[in-house]
């Protein structure tokens, strides 16, 4: 989850009967969806001794504070581990993992029944998933080809808040509602819902 520390485990298994020593170079970088690197956020080297048919775990932790400043709106982190078997002609294995951080930010609650020309109220809740406060919070609500910009109060660390949004649909059928939440620490967290408007 975005705003939380990331915990990973690299599993090394020695499939042979011989003792092996493996040098592991680990790195993590924030990346764009095109896989282009934005910033390296973690670099570590370790050496692991593996007996015959033995397996070992290496725990990797990427704290929120490491990626906070360097994450893009794609919310992607690429983790690589280059594993080199020592004294075996330098046999190498590269392990890669792309992590896409999830947002559980926007929750939209809609009434059971929405009817043409009758006012309906939606509940839109939004959250600060970070361990630090956020300022300059703005919700952009797009509905019926109109945009409404709502300025919100600052949010404390991990705080969730909500607003009520009233509208009156003018025709029956499906209606797309889009909510876009931004603040000073992150931007463009989106929520979508399709509303079914019943005839009067």
N, CA, C and O of each residue as an XYZ file, in Angstrom:
800
protein
N       0.831     -1.196      0.000
C       0.000      0.000      0.000
C       0.868      1.249      0.000
O       1.880      1.319      0.698
N       0.455      2.244     -0.800
C       1.146      3.530     -0.840
C       1.163      4.141      0.561
O       0.135      4.182      1.238
N       2.330      4.613      0.991
C       2.458      5.208      2.317
C       2.973      4.250      3.371
O       3.308      4.665      4.481
N       3.040      2.957      3.030
C       3.521      1.945      3.984
C       4.930      1.482      3.580
O       5.356      1.663      2.440
N       5.640      0.879      4.549
C       6.931      0.266      4.236
C       6.688     -0.967      3.363
O       5.645     -1.613      3.455
N       7.669     -1.277      2.520
C       7.558     -2.443      1.629
C       8.478     -3.537      2.171
O       9.667     -3.299      2.386
N       7.934     -4.727      2.392
C       8.726     -5.852      2.883
C       8.753     -6.959      1.836
O       7.708     -7.425      1.381
N       9.959     -7.372      1.459
C      10.128     -8.418      0.437
C      11.019     -9.518      0.992
O      11.781     -9.305      1.935
N      10.912    -10.697      0.392
C      11.806    -11.799      0.751
C      12.391    -12.375     -0.537
O      11.656    -12.754     -1.449
N      13.720    -12.435     -0.599
C      14.408    -13.103     -1.709
C      14.728    -14.515     -1.241
O      15.372    -14.698     -0.208
N      14.282    -15.514     -1.997
C      14.502    -16.913     -1.631
C      15.627    -17.473     -2.490
O      15.545    -17.466     -3.718
N      16.683    -17.959     -1.834
C      17.802    -18.587     -2.550
C      17.805    -20.077     -2.247
O      17.802    -20.472     -1.081
N      17.811    -20.902     -3.274
C      17.852    -22.356     -3.094
C      19.072    -22.923     -3.815
O      19.284    -22.654     -4.997
N      19.863    -23.699     -3.103
C      20.981    -24.413     -3.707
C      20.465    -25.789     -4.137
O      20.187    -26.644     -3.295
N      20.339    -25.995     -5.442
C      19.761    -27.253     -5.947
C      20.807    -28.358     -6.102
O      20.471    -29.495     -6.434
N      22.082    -28.016     -5.860
C      23.143    -29.021     -6.049
C      23.590    -29.598     -4.704
O      23.176    -29.139     -3.640
N      24.442    -30.614     -4.785
C      24.967    -31.251     -3.571
C      26.190    -30.506     -3.048
O      26.640    -30.762     -1.930
N      26.731    -29.588     -3.844
C      27.950    -28.857     -3.449
C      27.616    -27.614     -2.627
O      26.548    -27.019     -2.774
N      28.555    -27.238     -1.759
C      28.433    -26.007     -0.988
C      28.602    -24.815     -1.940
O      29.450    -24.843     -2.831
N      27.805    -23.788     -1.749
C      27.890    -22.607     -2.623
C      27.927    -21.333     -1.789
O      27.283    -21.234     -0.745
N      28.692    -20.366     -2.270
C      28.667    -19.020     -1.697
C      28.121    -18.087     -2.774
O      28.631    -18.047     -3.893
N      27.087    -17.347     -2.423
C      26.425    -16.471     -3.402
C      26.529    -15.016     -2.942
O      26.137    -14.670     -1.827
N      27.070    -14.172     -3.831
C      27.113    -12.732     -3.555
C      25.849    -12.124     -4.169
O      25.556    -12.347     -5.343
N      25.103    -11.356     -3.368
C      23.840    -10.776     -3.835
C      23.930     -9.252     -3.801
O      24.107     -8.651     -2.741
N      23.805     -8.636     -4.982
C      23.743     -7.166     -5.084
C      22.287     -6.782     -5.303
O      21.701     -7.099     -6.339
N      21.705     -6.095     -4.318
C      20.303     -5.712     -4.424
C      20.174     -4.215     -4.645
O      20.933     -3.417     -4.096
N      19.193     -3.854     -5.462
C      18.909     -2.424     -5.635
C      17.418     -2.246     -5.877
O      16.727     -3.159     -6.330
N      16.941     -1.045     -5.563
C      15.538     -0.699     -5.815
C      15.506      0.725     -6.351
O      16.234      1.599     -5.881
N      14.652      0.940     -7.342
C      14.518      2.270     -7.948
C      13.052      2.563     -8.205
O      12.263      1.662     -8.492
N      12.700      3.837     -8.098
C      11.363      4.235     -8.556
C      11.446      4.341    -10.077
O      12.446      4.811    -10.619
N      10.388      3.902    -10.761
C      10.402      3.890    -12.229
C       9.081      4.430    -12.779
O       8.077      4.516    -12.071
N       9.115      4.790    -14.059
C       7.902      5.147    -14.790
C       7.307      3.871    -15.377
O       7.956      2.825    -15.375
N       6.073      3.950    -15.882
C       5.445      2.743    -16.457
C       6.221      2.248    -17.678
O       6.077      1.091    -18.073
N       7.046      3.118    -18.280
C       7.883      2.728    -19.425
C       9.139      1.974    -18.975
O       9.955      1.554    -19.796
N       9.277      1.811    -17.646
C      10.426      1.161    -16.992
C      11.656      2.067    -16.889
O      12.717      1.625    -16.450
N      11.514      3.334    -17.294
C      12.641      4.264    -17.164
C      12.850      4.586    -15.683
O      11.896      4.856    -14.954
N      14.114      4.552    -15.251
C      14.443      4.804    -13.846
C      14.299      6.279    -13.499
O      14.730      7.149    -14.256
N      13.692      6.550    -12.354
C      13.578      7.922    -11.851
C      14.673      8.181    -10.818
O      15.422      9.150    -10.939
N      14.769      7.315     -9.799
C      15.791      7.477     -8.760
C      16.072      6.146     -8.078
O      15.162      5.350     -7.841
N      17.350      5.915     -7.764
C      17.706      4.714     -6.994
C      17.435      5.012     -5.522
O      17.863      6.046     -5.010
N      16.725      4.111     -4.839
C      16.325      4.376     -3.454
C      16.925      3.377     -2.461
O      16.840      3.573     -1.249
N      17.533      2.302     -2.982
C      18.114      1.296     -2.084
C      19.236      0.577     -2.811
O      19.112      0.233     -3.986
N      20.345      0.351     -2.090
C      21.454     -0.426     -2.649
C      22.070     -1.201     -1.495
O      22.399     -0.622     -0.460
N      22.227     -2.503     -1.669
C      22.805     -3.324     -0.594
C      23.491     -4.541     -1.196
O      23.053     -5.079     -2.214
N      24.581     -4.971     -0.548
C      25.291     -6.174     -0.980
C      25.423     -7.105      0.219
O      25.710     -6.672      1.336
N      25.207     -8.390     -0.037
C      25.363     -9.371      1.037
C      25.927    -10.660      0.456
O      25.873    -10.887     -0.753
N      26.465    -11.495      1.326
C      27.013    -12.778      0.889
C      26.304    -13.884      1.673
O      26.119    -13.778      2.886
N      25.912    -14.940      0.967
C      25.140    -16.018      1.602
C      25.836    -17.356      1.338
O      26.188    -17.678      0.203
N      26.026    -18.127      2.414
C      26.576    -19.479      2.280
C      25.431    -20.473      2.258
O      24.569    -20.470      3.137
N      25.433    -21.333      1.229
C      24.367    -22.334      1.085
C      24.987    -23.726      1.083
O      25.829    -24.044      0.243
N      24.557    -24.550      2.035
C      25.017    -25.935      2.062
C      24.308    -26.752      0.994
O      23.508    -26.224      0.222
N      24.605    -28.035      0.957
C      23.994    -28.942     -0.010
C      22.469    -28.915      0.109
O      21.915    -29.137      1.186
N      21.804    -28.640     -1.009
C      20.327    -28.616     -1.085
C      19.680    -27.634     -0.087
O      18.511    -27.792      0.268
N      20.421    -26.653      0.351
C      19.916    -25.727      1.376
C      19.242    -24.501      0.744
O      19.622    -24.045     -0.334
N      18.241    -23.992      1.443
C      17.593    -22.760      1.023
C      17.700    -21.706      2.113
O      17.680    -22.036      3.299
N      17.814    -20.446      1.726
C      17.859    -19.358      2.713
C      17.027    -18.180      2.227
O      16.825    -17.988      1.028
N      16.547    -17.388      3.201
C      15.760    -16.184      2.897
C      16.596    -14.937      3.183
O      17.338    -14.876      4.163
N      16.457    -13.951      2.308
C      17.017    -12.626      2.588
C      15.850    -11.657      2.656
O      15.099    -11.507      1.692
N      15.701    -10.997      3.803
C      14.608    -10.025      3.967
C      15.066     -8.653      3.487
O      16.167     -8.200      3.800
N      14.198     -8.008      2.725
C      14.496     -6.680      2.186
C      13.382     -5.742      2.634
O      12.201     -6.027      2.432
N      13.763     -4.623      3.243
C      12.765     -3.651      3.675
C      13.042     -2.309      2.995
O      14.162     -1.798      3.026
N      11.991     -1.751      2.378
C      12.098     -0.416      1.779
C      11.147      0.493      2.555
O       9.942      0.480      2.300
N      11.664      1.279      3.495
C      10.777      2.149      4.281
C      10.121      3.220      3.404
O      10.661      3.611      2.369
N       8.964      3.677      3.836
C       8.262      4.760      3.125
C       9.183      5.961      2.916
O       9.151      6.597      1.862
N      10.011      6.272      3.933
C      10.875      7.452      3.848
C      11.882      7.350      2.696
O      12.355      8.375      2.208
N      12.219      6.122      2.251
C      13.157      5.949      1.137
C      12.531      6.345     -0.198
O      13.185      6.954     -1.044
N      11.232      5.987     -0.380
C      10.626      6.228     -1.698
C       9.738      7.466     -1.748
O       9.342      7.891     -2.833
N       9.418      8.051     -0.597
C       8.431      9.149     -0.516
C       8.671     10.259     -1.537
O       7.747     10.675     -2.236
N       9.916     10.738     -1.621
C      10.200     11.915     -2.464
C      10.345     11.568     -3.943
O      10.292     12.455     -4.796
N      10.529     10.280     -4.254
C      10.925      9.902     -5.614
C       9.857      9.144     -6.393
O      10.057      8.814     -7.562
N       8.721      8.866     -5.749
C       7.673      8.112     -6.429
C       6.930      9.022     -7.400
O       6.614     10.163     -7.063
N       6.648      8.523     -8.606
C       5.860      9.301     -9.568
C       4.390      8.886     -9.436
O       4.053      8.032     -8.615
N       3.528      9.490    -10.243
C       2.097      9.125    -10.190
C       1.883      7.679    -10.655
O       0.819      7.109    -10.413
N       2.894      7.072    -11.330
C       2.790      5.661    -11.731
C       2.896      4.725    -10.518
O       2.458      3.576    -10.577
N       3.480      5.224     -9.422
C       3.623      4.462     -8.162
C       4.287      3.089     -8.371
O       3.826      2.071     -7.855
N       5.382      3.098     -9.144
C       6.086      1.841     -9.436
C       7.494      1.843     -8.857
O       8.205      2.847     -8.891
N       7.876      0.678     -8.321
C       9.232      0.480     -7.810
C       9.769     -0.820     -8.397
O       9.115     -1.861     -8.346
N      10.973     -0.737     -8.956
C      11.625     -1.916     -9.539
C      12.701     -2.394     -8.569
O      13.578     -1.624     -8.178
N      12.630     -3.669     -8.181
C      13.627     -4.246     -7.281
C      14.398     -5.309     -8.057
O      13.800     -6.167     -8.706
N      15.737     -5.249     -7.986
C      16.541     -6.265     -8.677
C      17.537     -6.876     -7.693
O      18.022     -6.209     -6.779
N      17.827     -8.151     -7.903
C      18.854     -8.848     -7.126
C      19.747     -9.585     -8.119
O      19.298    -10.502     -8.806
N      21.019     -9.176     -8.191
C      21.981     -9.863     -9.045
C      22.731    -10.851     -8.161
O      23.485    -10.463     -7.268
N      22.506    -12.150     -8.430
C      23.080    -13.211     -7.595
C      24.244    -13.851     -8.347
O      24.073    -14.393     -9.439
N      25.428    -13.777     -7.744
C      26.631    -14.320     -8.402
C      27.192    -15.458     -7.561
O      27.522    -15.274     -6.390
N      27.297    -16.647     -8.177
C      27.856    -17.807     -7.477
C      29.375    -17.694     -7.541
O      29.960    -17.695     -8.624
N      30.002    -17.597     -6.386
C      31.454    -17.409     -6.344
C      32.179    -18.713     -6.700
O      31.682    -19.805     -6.427
N      33.355    -18.581     -7.309
C      34.227    -19.716     -7.681
C      33.523    -20.730     -8.576
O      33.802    -21.926     -8.492
N      32.619    -20.268     -9.427
C      31.984    -21.203    -10.366
C      31.891    -20.513    -11.715
O      30.814    -20.391    -12.298
N      33.042    -20.066    -12.198
C      33.100    -19.280    -13.428
C      32.161    -18.068    -13.357
O      31.716    -17.554    -14.382
N      31.865    -17.614    -12.103
C      31.037    -16.415    -11.926
C      29.637    -16.530    -12.499
O      29.121    -15.576    -13.081
N      29.013    -17.704    -12.336
C      27.632    -17.870    -12.825
C      26.737    -16.829    -12.158
O      26.789    -16.634    -10.944
N      25.907    -16.157    -12.982
C      25.072    -15.070    -12.458
C      23.603    -15.302    -12.781
O      23.246    -15.888    -13.803
N      22.768    -14.818    -11.871
C      21.322    -14.896    -12.075
C      20.724    -13.557    -11.650
O      21.011    -13.056    -10.563
N      19.897    -12.990    -12.508
C      19.252    -11.713    -12.187
C      17.772    -11.952    -11.882
O      17.043    -12.534    -12.685
N      17.343    -11.490    -10.699
C      15.939    -11.603    -10.301
C      15.353    -10.206    -10.258
O      15.931     -9.303     -9.654
N      14.195    -10.023    -10.904
C      13.562     -8.700    -10.948
C      12.119     -8.777    -10.480
O      11.426     -9.771    -10.700
N      11.683     -7.712     -9.834
C      10.277     -7.633     -9.399
C       9.836     -6.178     -9.513
O      10.499     -5.272     -9.008
N       8.698     -5.969    -10.189
C       8.127     -4.627    -10.252
C       6.955     -4.565     -9.284
O       6.034     -5.380     -9.340
N       7.012     -3.580     -8.396
C       5.954     -3.405     -7.398
C       5.136     -2.191     -7.790
O       5.683     -1.109     -8.006
N       3.820     -2.368     -7.882
C       2.922     -1.234     -8.129
C       2.168     -0.991     -6.828
O       1.378     -1.827     -6.391
N       2.418      0.155     -6.216
C       1.800      0.454     -4.923
C       0.326      0.763     -5.111
O      -0.056      1.500     -6.020
N      -0.491      0.195     -4.250
C      -1.950      0.355     -4.359
C      -2.442      1.538     -3.551
O      -1.905      1.863     -2.492
N      -3.478      2.174     -4.077
C      -4.174      3.239     -3.366
C      -5.529      2.712     -2.927
O      -6.269      2.149     -3.733
N      -5.855      2.888     -1.670
C      -7.209      2.532     -1.220
C      -7.842      3.840     -0.773
O      -8.461      3.927      0.287
N      -7.669      4.841     -1.602
C      -7.931      6.187     -1.119
C      -9.380      6.632     -1.246
O     -10.021      6.960     -0.247
N      -9.903      6.645     -2.475
C     -11.230      7.219     -2.738
C     -12.311      6.147     -2.593
O     -12.235      5.094     -3.227
N     -13.307      6.416     -1.766
C     -14.472      5.524     -1.650
C     -15.714      6.365     -1.933
O     -15.947      7.382     -1.281
N     -16.514      5.927     -2.920
C     -17.722      6.669     -3.303
C     -18.943      5.821     -2.953
O     -19.093      4.705     -3.452
N     -19.814      6.355     -2.094
C     -21.051      5.645     -1.738
C     -22.205      6.335     -2.450
O     -22.365      7.554     -2.375
N     -23.009      5.525     -3.146
C     -24.113      6.097     -3.935
C     -25.454      5.640     -3.369
O     -25.542      4.560     -2.785
N     -26.507      6.457     -3.536
C     -27.832      6.043     -3.053
C     -28.321      4.805     -3.811
O     -27.882      4.535     -4.929
N     -29.239      4.054     -3.181
C     -29.763      2.833     -3.829
C     -30.474      3.177     -5.129
O     -30.387      2.432     -6.105
N     -31.173      4.298     -5.143
C     -31.948      4.657     -6.345
C     -31.724      6.125     -6.689
O     -31.876      7.007     -5.844
N     -31.360      6.369     -7.946
C     -31.167      7.741     -8.440
C     -32.187      7.962     -9.552
O     -32.259      7.181    -10.500
N     -32.976      9.030     -9.432
C     -34.096      9.269    -10.361
C     -33.929     10.626    -11.041
O     -33.463     11.589    -10.432
N     -34.320     10.684    -12.318
C     -34.248     11.927    -13.098
C     -34.978     13.069    -12.384
O     -36.059     12.881    -11.826
N     -34.370     14.244    -12.414
C     -34.934     15.495    -11.863
C     -35.168     15.467    -10.347
O     -35.897     16.301     -9.808
N     -34.538     14.493     -9.663
C     -34.604     14.475     -8.196
C     -33.181     14.591     -7.647
O     -32.257     13.932     -8.124
N     -33.031     15.437     -6.644
C     -31.699     15.621     -6.051
C     -31.214     14.313     -5.421
O     -31.965     13.621     -4.734
N     -29.942     13.992     -5.671
C     -29.320     12.793     -5.088
C     -28.041     13.221     -4.386
O     -27.362     14.151     -4.821
N     -27.717     12.531     -3.290
C     -26.510     12.878     -2.528
C     -25.537     11.708     -2.517
O     -25.907     10.578     -2.198
N     -24.289     11.996     -2.869
C     -23.222     11.004     -2.852
C     -22.329     11.278     -1.650
O     -22.156     12.425     -1.237
N     -21.758     10.199     -1.090
C     -20.747     10.367     -0.041
C     -19.392     10.025     -0.657
O     -19.185      8.916     -1.148
N     -18.474     10.991     -0.626
C     -17.129     10.769     -1.166
C     -16.148     10.840     -0.001
O     -16.002     11.882      0.638
N     -15.473      9.709      0.272
C     -14.473      9.746      1.343
C     -13.089      9.604      0.726
O     -12.900      8.925     -0.283
N     -12.132     10.262      1.360
C     -10.762     10.331      0.839
C      -9.831     10.245      2.042
O     -10.238     10.512      3.172
N      -8.575      9.870      1.789
C      -7.685      9.606      2.921
C      -6.271     10.088      2.645
O      -5.847     10.246      1.500
N      -5.563     10.314      3.738
C      -4.128     10.547      3.691
C      -3.458      9.246      4.152
O      -3.466      8.946      5.346
N      -2.877      8.466      3.225
C      -2.279      7.189      3.622
C      -0.878      7.342      4.225
O      -0.263      6.354      4.626
N      -0.379      8.572      4.287
C       1.011      8.797      4.680
C       1.167      8.967      6.199
O       0.215      9.313      6.898
N       2.394      8.713      6.693
C       2.646      8.901      8.126
C       2.986     10.353      8.464
O       3.585     10.625      9.504
N       2.606     11.278      7.593
C       2.855     12.710      7.802
C       1.626     13.484      7.316
O       0.882     12.983      6.472
N       1.398     14.709      7.839
C       0.212     15.463      7.414
C       0.326     15.932      5.968
O       1.429     16.064      5.437
N      -0.830     16.187      5.328
C      -0.831     16.741      3.968
C      -1.676     18.017      3.947
O      -2.683     18.134      4.646
N      -1.228     18.973      3.117
C      -1.889     20.278      2.975
C      -2.362     20.467      1.543
O      -2.129     19.626      0.675
N      -3.031     21.591      1.319
C      -3.508     21.983     -0.021
C      -4.282     20.835     -0.694
O      -4.037     20.496     -1.852
N      -5.207     20.257      0.053
C      -6.007     19.136     -0.464
C      -7.130     19.668     -1.357
O      -7.838     20.608     -0.994
N      -7.277     19.052     -2.523
C      -8.300     19.463     -3.485
C      -8.967     18.226     -4.070
O      -8.297     17.268     -4.452
N     -10.302     18.259     -4.135
C     -11.063     17.223     -4.844
C     -11.613     17.845     -6.111
O     -12.192     18.931     -6.075
N     -11.433     17.163     -7.228
C     -12.017     17.592     -8.496
C     -13.074     16.553     -8.867
O     -12.747     15.401     -9.153
N     -14.333     16.964     -8.861
C     -15.436     16.043     -9.156
C     -15.946     16.349    -10.556
O     -16.341     17.477    -10.851
N     -15.934     15.326    -11.424
C     -16.411     15.487    -12.802
C     -17.679     14.656    -12.989
O     -17.676     13.440    -12.798
N     -18.771     15.343    -13.370
C     -20.071     14.681    -13.529
C     -20.902     15.490    -14.512
O     -20.922     16.719    -14.440
N     -21.590     14.814    -15.433
C     -22.465     15.459    -16.425
C     -21.713     16.566    -17.177
O     -22.228     17.666    -17.380
N     -20.481     16.240    -17.582
C     -19.626     17.172    -18.335
C     -19.313     18.471    -17.582
O     -18.962     19.483    -18.188
N     -19.443     18.424    -16.276
C     -19.092     19.596    -15.470
C     -18.076     19.201    -14.418
O     -18.089     18.085    -13.899
N     -17.183     20.158    -14.111
C     -16.178     19.913    -13.081
C     -16.405     20.852    -11.901
O     -16.642     22.049    -12.068
N     -16.328     20.277    -10.708
C     -16.447     21.085     -9.496
C     -15.160     20.887     -8.690
O     -14.770     19.762     -8.380
N     -14.515     22.006     -8.359
C     -13.272     21.949     -7.579
C     -13.607     22.267     -6.121
O     -14.179     23.315     -5.823
N     -13.247     21.356     -5.217
C     -13.571     21.523     -3.803
C     -12.265     21.575     -3.001
O     -11.493     20.617     -2.994
N     -12.035     22.687     -2.337
C     -10.838     22.811     -1.481
C     -11.148     22.214     -0.105
O     -12.201     22.477      0.477
N     -10.216     21.411      0.401
C     -10.444     20.658      1.642
C      -9.444     21.066      2.715
O      -8.394     21.639      2.424
N      -9.790     20.758      3.958
C      -8.890     21.036      5.085
C      -7.695     20.084      5.037
O      -7.738     19.040      4.387
N      -6.643     20.464      5.732
C      -5.459     19.583      5.795
C      -5.844     18.283      6.492
O      -6.771     18.240      7.300
N      -5.111     17.230      6.158
C      -5.377     15.915      6.757
C      -4.196     15.505      7.629
O      -3.038     15.637      7.232
N      -4.504     15.008      8.817
C      -3.463     14.490      9.710
C      -2.922     13.171      9.150
O      -3.522     12.604      8.237
N      -1.800     12.675      9.679
C      -1.285     11.379      9.216
C      -2.351     10.285      9.310
O      -3.006     10.128     10.340
N      -2.515      9.527      8.210
C      -3.451      8.388      8.115
C      -4.917      8.772      8.347
O      -5.745      7.899      8.607
N      -5.242     10.045      8.260
C      -6.630     10.469      8.503
C      -7.507     10.232      7.280
O      -7.069     10.392      6.141
N      -8.770      9.842      7.542
C      -9.772      9.724      6.477
C     -10.876     10.721      6.763
O     -11.281     10.892      7.913
N     -11.369     11.386      5.714
C     -12.445     12.355      5.881
C     -13.451     12.152      4.754
O     -13.208     11.367      3.837
N     -14.590     12.864      4.820
C     -15.576     12.698      3.751
C     -16.356     13.988      3.530
O     -16.452     14.851      4.402
N     -16.910     14.076      2.319
C     -17.804     15.184      1.996
C     -19.074     14.597      1.376
O     -19.088     13.453      0.922
N     -20.124     15.390      1.367
C     -21.370     14.985      0.709
C     -21.566     15.878     -0.500
O     -21.430     17.099     -0.419
N     -21.887     15.252     -1.625
C     -21.984     15.962     -2.897
C     -23.386     15.754     -3.469
O     -23.797     14.625     -3.738
N     -24.109     16.855     -3.650
C     -25.487     16.751     -4.150
C     -25.564     17.164     -5.621
O     -24.922     18.128     -6.039
N     -26.360     16.421     -6.402
C     -26.564     16.765     -7.817
C     -27.959     16.315     -8.242
O     -28.598     15.503     -7.573
N     -28.413     16.856     -9.363
C     -29.731     16.484     -9.902
C     -29.552     16.028    -11.353
O     -29.260     16.846    -12.224
N     -29.726     14.725    -11.619
C     -29.559     14.243    -13.001
C     -30.701     14.732    -13.896
O     -31.851     14.814    -13.463
N     -30.370     15.053    -15.143
C     -31.359     15.607    -16.072
C     -31.891     14.601    -17.078
O     -32.869     14.874    -17.774
N     -31.234     13.402    -17.164
C     -31.761     12.399    -18.100
C     -31.467     10.997    -17.560
O     -30.513     10.805    -16.806
N     -32.296     10.018    -17.951
C     -32.063      8.652    -17.473
C     -30.873      8.002    -18.194
O     -30.397      8.499    -19.214
N     -30.411      6.889    -17.639
C     -29.298      6.146    -18.255
C     -28.054      6.208    -17.389
O     -28.096      6.725    -16.272
N     -26.929      5.674    -17.906
C     -25.696      5.637    -17.114
C     -25.020      7.013    -17.048
O     -25.037      7.775    -18.015
N     -24.444      7.304    -15.922
C     -23.705      8.559    -15.702
C     -22.337      8.218    -15.121
O     -22.240      7.456    -14.160
N     -21.283      8.781    -15.703
C     -19.926      8.557    -15.185
C     -19.569      9.633    -14.168
O     -19.701     10.827    -14.439
N     -19.120      9.201    -13.004
C     -18.616     10.138    -11.995
C     -17.133      9.855    -11.804
O     -16.725      8.711    -11.603
N     -16.334     10.915    -11.869
C     -14.899     10.756    -11.621
C     -14.479     11.713    -10.519
O     -14.862     12.883    -10.516
N     -13.683     11.201     -9.577
C     -13.168     12.011     -8.479
C     -11.641     11.960     -8.534
O     -11.047     10.889     -8.656
N     -11.019     13.129     -8.443
C      -9.565     13.228     -8.512
C      -9.093     13.976     -7.264
O      -9.467     15.129     -7.050
N      -8.267     13.316     -6.437
C      -7.804     13.901     -5.178
C      -6.323     14.232     -5.279
O      -5.519     13.384     -5.666
N      -5.957     15.470     -4.929
C      -4.556     15.894     -4.937
C      -4.240     16.675     -3.671
O      -5.122     17.268     -3.051
N      -2.955     16.663     -3.297
C      -2.501     17.474     -2.167
C      -1.031     17.798     -2.390
O      -0.492     17.530     -3.464
N      -0.376     18.374     -1.379
C       1.015     18.803     -1.570
C       2.012     17.642     -1.623
O       3.132     17.829     -2.099
N       1.635     16.437     -1.145
C       2.586     15.313     -1.113
C       2.352     14.291     -2.236
O       3.259     13.529     -2.570
N       1.147     14.269     -2.821
C       0.872     13.369     -3.956
C      -0.283     13.969     -4.749
O      -0.984     14.867     -4.282
N      -0.459     13.451     -5.956
C      -1.516     14.042     -6.796
C      -2.195     12.988     -7.653
O      -1.684     11.885     -7.845
N      -3.365     13.362     -8.166
C      -4.124     12.551     -9.130
C      -4.409     11.134     -8.653
O      -4.150     10.162     -9.363
N      -4.949     11.029     -7.435
C      -5.489      9.754     -6.962
C      -6.947      9.739     -7.395
O      -7.729     10.602     -6.999
N      -7.310      8.748     -8.215
C      -8.623      8.800     -8.869
C      -9.591      7.743     -8.338
O      -9.192      6.662     -7.904
N     -10.867      8.093     -8.390
C     -11.926      7.144     -8.103
C     -13.008      7.293     -9.171
O     -13.291      8.404     -9.619
N     -13.614      6.173     -9.581
C     -14.634      6.191    -10.640
C     -15.848      5.411    -10.180
O     -15.732      4.456     -9.411
N     -17.000      5.817    -10.649
C     -18.195      5.010    -10.439
C     -19.186      5.348    -11.552
O     -19.249      6.489    -12.012
N     -19.965      4.338    -11.983
C     -21.023      4.570    -12.972
C     -22.351      4.555    -12.242
O     -22.679      3.591    -11.550
N     -23.115      5.628    -12.397
C     -24.410      5.745    -11.743
C     -25.508      5.359    -12.730
O     -25.456      5.741    -13.899
N     -26.488      4.612    -12.269
C     -27.637      4.255    -13.122
C     -28.794      5.180    -12.737
O     -29.319      5.104    -11.626
N     -29.181      6.048    -13.665
C     -30.263      7.003    -13.394
C     -31.583      6.431    -13.951
O     -31.691      6.122    -15.138
N     -32.585      6.299    -13.057
C     -33.879      5.737    -13.467
C     -34.788      6.842    -13.993
O     -34.677      7.987    -13.555
N     -35.701      6.515    -14.938
C     -36.651      7.533    -15.402
C     -37.585      7.935    -14.255
O     -37.768      7.192    -13.291
N     -38.157      9.106    -14.384
C     -39.047      9.613    -13.317
C     -40.311      8.751    -13.259
O     -41.191      9.001    -12.436
